[in-house]
Amino acid sequence: MHLEGGGDGGYEFRWEWVDVTTMQDPMGVTGEEPRDMSGAGATSSHDHEPLMRLTWTDPVTGTRGYLVVHTLVSGLATGGTRMRAGCTVTEVEDLARGMAAKTATFGLPVGGAKGGIDFDPKDPRAVGVLERFCEAMRPWLDAHWVTAEDLGVPQHLIDDVFARLGLQQSYHAAISRSADPERTLRRVRAGLTAAVPGGLLGDVIGGYGVAQACLGAGEAWDWPVAETTVAIQGIGTMGGAAAWYLHEAGMRVVAVADAAGTLYRPEGLDIPALLELRDAFGEIDRSRVSPDVQLLPRDAVISTPADILVPAAISYAITADNMFDVAAKVVVEAANSATTPEAEAMLVARGIPVIPDFVANAGAAAWAWWLLLGQVGADPVDSFLRLRTEMRAKVALLLHQWNVAGVPPRWTGLELARPDRDASARAGKPAQLIIP
């Protein structure tokens, strides 16, 4: 169903709602045969039409914003809200599909969604645009969509917006289902703001998970940690935390890239020192960088000679055009949809496996729901242990299948979601989600 028209306060919406009455199970799986997901040949039950696409027009700036709900489980979907100039509904739809794969792969009792705004987060009007977007999305944010930080939108900023809207915190749709919402809110805030090496737990947990994926990859080939090299594209929240924990673990981070270029030192970069030089947008002050660090073009990070390449900046960073520049032995996707399907298929053909985003960077989403469900608390030790254990186990399985049978990691990763999906289908209806 399509619906176009104006909304309250001058907002303009375009809805595209998919009739889900033909769906066979509450995970959103249709009765049709799954279609090819990528050039790598992967197929997935998550690769179907999303439940809903919504396009919003800001009445002040004219910019567009998008909400795509891929699946609802127990009436809920989870996924961050991003802001970048050039964001499209196709991008947001890809990311919502990825969130559905993340939640299923990690056994989370929710569906997948994503929000995106086509606007420069550095523009002084950006906060106003974000607030108007969230106000327009309020029916979903109030009852169905649990959102959080994403590219261009830090957690503290979206929480400030939610507070001004009277929703308290961006997990509101889940917290409001608790028998004691105030207690749940206290637990969530305590977890998000717990101090850990490298920053606050809520800010670094996703990057910690990426670091564990990299360490798990090294284990799969018995690479000595101190001799393993890593190149990271993007040094913001996700990339910066991944770099921090890889450095702490003893791996050599030899290159990092931000919007201004690539910093390269084959002996290894002083990651803690570089992170201190970042501004609010994750860009490093070149005037304060050590003189023994080489300043290279931004795209040079892709071709850096390193064992592991971690694209942690933007979607579609590795394409069919630059795939041949990749010099790493494995790619670990820290950014959502970091590798195009064509590029991934070509990398696989070259013998370079790609640990997909819905495994490698799912730590933040998984942890947020463990926190909401009371499975971890404010003690970071518990959170780190659980994420380390689950991430290492999943990466070990993905790379075992690659090493033994040549199965692309994406294929194996998608299979991880199938038992939960099939169990939901047999149940006939979703279980009631209880937030303690």
C-alpha positions as CSV (number, residue, x, y, z in Angstrom):
1,M,0.0,0.0,0.0
2,H,1.2,3.5,-0.8
3,L,0.1,6.6,1.0
4,E,1.3,10.2,0.3
5,G,0.2,13.4,1.9
6,G,0.9,16.1,4.5
7,G,1.2,15.5,8.2
8,D,0.7,17.6,11.3
9,G,2.9,20.7,11.6
10,G,3.7,20.8,7.8
11,Y,5.5,17.5,7.7
12,E,5.2,15.5,4.5
13,F,5.2,11.7,4.5
14,R,5.3,9.0,1.9
15,W,4.5,5.6,3.3
16,E,5.0,2.3,1.6
17,W,3.5,-0.5,3.6
18,V,3.9,-4.2,2.6
19,D,0.9,-6.5,3.3
20,V,2.3,-9.0,5.7
21,T,-0.8,-11.1,6.0
22,T,0.8,-13.7,3.7
23,M,3.9,-14.0,5.9
24,Q,4.5,-17.5,7.2
25,D,6.1,-16.6,10.6
26,P,6.6,-13.7,12.9
27,M,10.2,-13.2,11.8
28,G,8.8,-11.8,8.5
29,V,9.6,-14.7,6.3
30,T,7.4,-14.9,3.2
31,G,6.3,-18.0,1.5
32,E,8.4,-17.2,-1.6
33,E,11.7,-18.8,-2.4
34,P,14.6,-16.7,-1.1
35,R,16.3,-14.7,-3.8
36,D,20.0,-14.2,-4.4
37,M,21.4,-11.7,-1.9
38,S,24.7,-10.9,-3.3
39,G,27.2,-11.6,-6.0
40,A,28.6,-14.1,-3.6
41,G,25.5,-16.1,-4.1
42,A,24.2,-15.9,-0.5
43,T,20.5,-16.3,0.1
44,S,18.6,-15.4,3.2
45,S,15.1,-15.3,4.6
46,H,15.8,-11.8,5.6
47,D,16.2,-10.7,2.0
48,H,12.6,-9.9,1.3
49,E,10.6,-6.7,1.0
50,P,10.6,-4.7,4.2
51,L,7.5,-4.3,6.3
52,M,7.4,-0.6,5.8
53,R,9.3,2.3,4.1
54,L,8.6,5.8,5.3
55,T,9.9,9.0,3.7
56,W,9.7,12.3,5.6
57,T,10.4,15.8,4.4
58,D,11.6,18.4,6.9
59,P,9.4,21.5,6.7
60,V,12.2,23.8,7.6
61,T,15.2,22.6,5.5
62,G,13.4,20.4,2.9
63,T,15.8,17.6,3.7
64,R,14.6,14.0,3.5
65,G,14.6,11.4,6.3
66,Y,13.7,7.7,6.1
67,L,12.5,5.0,8.4
68,V,12.5,1.4,7.1
69,V,11.1,-1.3,9.3
70,H,12.3,-4.7,7.9
71,T,10.6,-6.9,10.5
72,L,8.7,-6.7,13.7
73,V,9.0,-9.3,16.4
74,S,6.9,-9.0,19.5
75,G,5.8,-5.7,18.0
76,L,9.4,-4.3,18.2
77,A,12.2,-3.5,15.8
78,T,15.7,-2.2,16.7
79,G,18.2,-0.1,14.7
80,G,20.1,3.1,14.9
81,T,19.5,6.5,13.3
82,R,22.2,7.9,11.1
83,M,22.8,11.3,9.5
84,R,24.9,12.0,6.5
85,A,24.7,14.0,3.4
86,G,23.6,11.7,0.6
87,C,21.8,9.2,2.7
88,T,19.1,7.4,0.6
89,V,16.1,5.2,1.3
90,T,18.0,2.3,-0.5
91,E,20.9,2.6,1.9
92,V,18.5,2.7,4.9
93,E,16.7,-0.3,3.6
94,D,19.9,-2.2,3.3
95,L,20.8,-1.3,6.8
96,A,17.4,-2.4,8.1
97,R,17.8,-5.7,6.4
98,G,21.2,-6.0,8.1
99,M,19.7,-5.2,11.5
100,A,17.2,-8.0,11.0
101,A,20.1,-10.4,10.3
102,K,21.9,-9.2,13.4
103,T,19.0,-9.7,15.8
104,A,18.3,-13.2,14.4
105,T,22.0,-14.2,14.4
106,F,22.4,-13.2,18.0
107,G,19.1,-14.6,19.1
108,L,17.6,-11.3,20.0
109,P,13.8,-11.2,20.4
110,V,13.2,-8.2,18.2
111,G,13.1,-7.3,14.5
112,G,15.2,-5.0,12.5
113,A,14.8,-1.4,11.4
114,K,16.9,1.7,10.5
115,G,16.5,5.5,10.4
116,G,18.5,7.8,8.1
117,I,18.6,11.5,7.4
118,D,20.1,13.1,4.3
119,F,21.8,16.0,6.0
120,D,25.4,17.0,7.0
121,P,25.8,16.3,10.7
122,K,28.4,19.2,10.9
123,D,25.7,21.7,9.8
124,P,24.7,23.9,12.7
125,R,21.0,23.0,11.9
126,A,21.6,19.3,12.3
127,V,20.3,19.0,15.8
128,G,17.1,20.7,14.9
129,V,16.6,18.4,11.9
130,L,17.2,15.3,14.1
131,E,14.7,16.6,16.7
132,R,12.0,17.2,14.1
133,F,12.7,13.8,12.5
134,C,12.3,12.1,15.9
135,E,9.2,14.1,16.6
136,A,7.6,13.0,13.3
137,M,8.6,9.4,14.0
138,R,7.2,9.5,17.5
139,P,4.4,7.0,17.0
140,W,7.0,4.4,16.1
141,L,9.5,5.5,18.7
142,D,6.9,5.5,21.4
143,A,5.8,1.9,20.9
144,H,7.7,-0.1,18.3
145,W,11.2,1.3,17.2
146,V,14.1,1.1,19.6
147,T,16.8,3.3,18.1
148,A,20.3,4.4,19.1
149,E,23.5,6.1,17.8
150,D,24.8,5.6,14.3
151,L,26.9,7.4,11.8
152,G,26.8,11.2,12.5
153,V,24.5,10.8,15.5
154,P,26.2,10.1,18.9
155,Q,24.2,8.4,21.7
156,H,24.3,11.5,24.0
157,L,22.8,13.6,21.2
158,I,19.9,11.3,20.4
159,D,19.2,10.8,24.2
160,D,19.1,14.6,24.6
161,V,16.5,14.8,21.8
162,F,14.4,12.0,23.4
163,A,14.5,13.8,26.7
164,R,13.3,17.0,25.1
165,L,10.4,15.0,23.5
166,G,9.5,13.5,26.9
167,L,10.6,10.0,25.9
168,Q,13.6,10.0,28.3
169,Q,16.0,7.7,26.4
170,S,16.3,6.2,22.9
171,Y,15.4,2.7,24.1
172,H,12.0,4.1,25.2
173,A,9.8,1.7,23.2
174,A,11.3,-1.3,25.1
175,I,11.7,0.4,28.4
176,S,8.0,1.4,28.4
177,R,7.1,-2.3,28.3
178,S,8.9,-3.0,31.6
179,A,6.9,-3.7,34.7
180,D,9.1,-1.1,36.4
181,P,10.2,1.4,33.7
182,E,12.1,3.6,36.1
183,R,14.2,0.7,37.3
184,T,14.9,-0.5,33.8
185,L,15.9,3.1,32.8
186,R,18.3,3.3,35.7
187,R,19.9,0.0,34.6
188,V,20.2,1.1,31.0
189,R,21.8,4.4,32.0
190,A,24.2,2.8,34.4
191,G,25.3,0.4,31.7
192,L,25.7,3.1,29.1
193,T,27.7,5.4,31.3
194,A,29.9,2.8,33.1
195,A,33.6,4.0,32.8
196,V,35.9,1.5,31.1
197,P,39.4,1.8,29.5
198,G,38.9,3.7,26.3
199,G,35.8,5.6,27.3
200,L,32.2,4.8,28.4
201,L,30.9,1.3,28.0
202,G,28.0,2.3,25.8
203,D,30.4,4.1,23.5
204,V,33.0,1.4,23.1
205,I,31.2,-1.9,23.4
206,G,30.6,-2.1,19.6
207,G,34.2,-1.5,18.8
208,Y,35.2,-4.0,21.5
209,G,33.1,-6.6,19.6
210,V,34.9,-5.7,16.3
211,A,38.2,-6.1,18.1
212,Q,37.2,-9.5,19.3
213,A,36.1,-10.5,15.7
214,C,39.6,-9.5,14.6
215,L,41.3,-11.5,17.4
216,G,39.1,-14.4,16.5
217,A,40.2,-14.2,12.9
218,G,43.8,-14.3,14.0
219,E,43.1,-17.4,16.1
220,A,41.5,-19.2,13.2
221,W,44.9,-19.1,11.4
222,D,47.1,-19.3,14.5
223,W,48.6,-15.8,13.8
224,P,50.7,-14.6,16.7
225,V,48.9,-11.5,18.1
226,A,52.0,-9.3,18.3
227,E,52.8,-10.0,14.7
228,T,49.3,-9.5,13.3
229,T,48.8,-6.1,11.5
230,V,45.5,-4.2,11.1
231,A,44.4,-1.3,9.0
232,I,41.2,0.6,10.0
233,Q,39.2,2.9,7.8
234,G,37.4,5.2,10.2
235,I,38.5,6.3,13.6
236,G,35.1,7.5,15.1
237,T,33.1,5.7,17.7
238,M,33.3,2.2,16.2
239,G,36.7,2.4,14.5
240,G,38.3,4.2,17.4
241,A,37.1,1.7,20.0
242,A,38.2,-1.2,17.8
243,A,41.6,0.4,17.4
244,W,41.9,0.9,21.1
245,Y,41.1,-2.7,22.1
246,L,43.2,-4.2,19.4
247,H,46.1,-2.0,20.5
248,E,45.5,-3.1,24.1
249,A,45.5,-6.8,23.0
250,G,48.9,-6.4,21.4
251,M,48.0,-6.3,17.7
252,R,49.8,-3.8,15.5
253,V,47.4,-1.2,14.1
254,V,49.6,0.1,11.3
255,A,47.1,2.4,9.5
256,V,44.0,4.4,10.4
257,A,42.0,6.7,8.1
258,D,39.6,9.6,8.7
259,A,38.0,12.1,6.3
260,A,41.4,13.9,5.9
261,G,43.5,11.0,4.9
262,T,45.4,7.9,6.1
263,L,48.0,7.8,8.9
264,Y,50.5,5.0,8.4
265,R,53.3,3.6,10.4
266,P,54.5,0.1,9.6
267,E,55.9,-0.5,13.1
268,G,52.5,0.3,14.6
269,L,50.7,3.5,15.5
270,D,50.3,4.9,19.1
271,I,46.6,4.5,19.1
272,P,45.9,6.0,22.5
273,A,47.8,9.1,21.6
274,L,46.0,9.4,18.2
275,L,42.6,9.0,19.8
276,E,43.4,12.0,22.1
277,L,43.8,14.1,18.9
278,R,40.3,13.5,17.5
279,D,37.7,16.2,17.3
280,A,34.0,15.6,17.8
281,F,33.6,14.2,14.3
282,G,36.4,11.6,14.6
283,E,39.1,13.6,12.6
284,I,42.7,13.7,13.9
285,D,44.6,17.0,14.2
286,R,47.5,16.5,11.8
287,S,49.5,19.3,13.3
288,R,50.0,17.2,16.5
289,V,50.8,13.9,14.8
290,S,54.2,12.4,15.4
291,P,56.7,13.1,12.6
292,D,57.4,9.4,12.1
293,V,53.8,8.8,10.9
294,Q,53.3,8.9,7.2
295,L,50.4,11.1,5.9
296,L,48.8,9.3,2.9
297,P,45.6,9.9,0.8
298,R,42.4,8.8,2.4
299,D,41.8,5.8,0.1
300,A,45.3,4.5,0.8
301,V,44.0,2.6,3.8
302,I,42.3,0.1,1.5
303,S,45.6,-0.9,-0.1
304,T,47.7,-0.9,3.1
305,P,49.7,-4.1,3.5
306,A,48.1,-5.5,6.6
307,D,46.7,-8.9,7.7
308,I,43.3,-7.5,8.6
309,L,41.3,-4.7,6.9
310,V,38.6,-3.1,9.1
311,P,36.3,-0.8,7.1
312,A,34.6,1.2,9.9
313,A,33.6,4.4,8.3
314,I,30.8,4.5,5.6
315,S,28.6,2.0,3.8
316,Y,29.8,0.7,0.4
317,A,33.4,1.6,1.1
318,I,34.7,-1.4,-0.7
319,T,33.4,-1.7,-4.2
320,A,34.0,-3.6,-7.4
321,D,36.2,-0.6,-8.5
322,N,38.6,-0.6,-5.5
323,M,38.3,-4.3,-4.5
324,F,41.5,-5.2,-6.3
325,D,43.4,-2.7,-4.1
326,V,42.6,-4.7,-0.9
327,A,45.9,-6.2,0.3
328,A,44.6,-7.8,3.5
329,K,44.1,-11.5,4.1
330,V,40.6,-11.0,5.7
331,V,38.1,-8.1,5.8
332,V,36.2,-7.5,9.1
333,E,33.2,-5.2,8.5
334,A,32.9,-2.7,11.3
335,A,30.7,-0.4,9.2
336,N,27.2,-1.5,8.1
337,S,27.2,-2.7,4.5
338,A,30.8,-1.8,4.2
339,T,31.4,-4.1,1.2
340,T,29.1,-4.1,-1.8
341,P,27.8,-7.5,-2.8
342,E,29.8,-7.4,-6.0
343,A,33.0,-6.6,-4.2
344,E,32.4,-9.3,-1.6
345,A,31.9,-11.9,-4.3
346,M,35.2,-10.8,-6.0
347,L,37.1,-10.8,-2.7
348,V,35.8,-14.3,-2.0
349,A,37.0,-15.4,-5.5
350,R,40.4,-13.9,-4.6
351,G,40.5,-16.0,-1.4
352,I,39.8,-13.1,0.9
353,P,37.0,-13.9,3.3
354,V,34.7,-11.1,4.6
355,I,33.3,-11.3,8.2
356,P,30.0,-9.7,7.6
357,D,28.7,-6.7,9.4
358,F,25.7,-8.5,11.0
359,V,28.3,-10.6,12.9
360,A,31.3,-8.4,13.3
361,N,29.7,-5.2,14.4
362,A,26.6,-6.6,16.1
363,G,28.1,-6.2,19.5
364,A,26.5,-2.9,20.3
365,A,23.0,-4.1,19.3
366,A,23.4,-7.4,21.1
367,W,24.7,-5.8,24.3
368,A,22.0,-3.2,24.3
369,W,19.3,-5.9,24.4
370,W,21.2,-8.0,27.0
371,L,21.2,-4.8,29.1
372,L,17.5,-4.2,28.5
373,L,16.6,-7.8,29.3
374,G,18.7,-7.7,32.5
375,Q,21.2,-10.4,31.2
376,V,24.1,-8.0,32.0
377,G,24.3,-5.1,34.3
378,A,26.5,-2.1,34.9
379,D,29.6,-4.2,35.7
380,P,31.7,-4.0,32.4
381,V,33.4,-7.3,33.2
382,D,30.2,-9.2,32.6
383,S,29.5,-7.4,29.4
384,F,33.0,-7.9,28.0
385,L,33.0,-11.5,28.9
386,R,29.7,-12.3,27.3
387,L,30.5,-10.4,24.1
388,R,34.0,-11.8,23.8
389,T,32.6,-15.4,24.3
390,E,29.8,-15.0,21.7
391,M,31.8,-13.1,19.1
392,R,34.8,-15.4,19.2
393,A,32.5,-18.5,18.9
394,K,30.7,-17.1,15.9
395,V,33.8,-16.0,14.1
396,A,35.5,-19.4,14.8
397,L,32.5,-21.1,13.2
398,L,32.5,-18.8,10.1
399,L,36.2,-19.2,9.5
400,H,36.2,-22.9,10.2
401,Q,33.6,-23.4,7.4
402,W,35.7,-21.1,5.2
403,N,39.0,-23.0,5.9
404,V,37.6,-26.5,5.6
405,A,35.0,-26.2,2.9
406,G,35.5,-22.7,1.3
407,V,32.0,-21.6,2.4
408,P,31.9,-17.7,2.4
409,P,31.4,-16.4,6.0
410,R,28.2,-14.6,5.0
411,W,26.6,-17.9,4.1
412,T,27.5,-19.5,7.4
413,G,26.4,-16.3,9.3
414,L,23.0,-16.3,7.7
415,E,22.6,-20.0,8.7
416,L,23.1,-19.0,12.3
417,A,19.7,-17.2,12.2
418,R,17.7,-20.1,10.8
419,P,17.1,-22.1,14.0
420,D,15.5,-19.2,15.7
421,R,13.5,-18.3,12.6
422,D,12.3,-21.9,12.2
423,A,11.4,-22.2,15.9
424,S,9.3,-19.0,15.6
425,A,7.5,-20.3,12.6
426,R,6.6,-23.6,14.4
427,A,5.3,-21.6,17.4
428,G,2.8,-19.8,15.1
429,K,3.0,-16.5,17.0
430,P,5.7,-14.5,18.7
431,A,6.4,-15.0,22.3
432,Q,5.5,-12.1,24.6
433,L,8.6,-10.1,25.2
434,I,9.1,-9.3,28.9
435,I,11.4,-6.5,29.9
436,P,12.4,-6.8,33.6
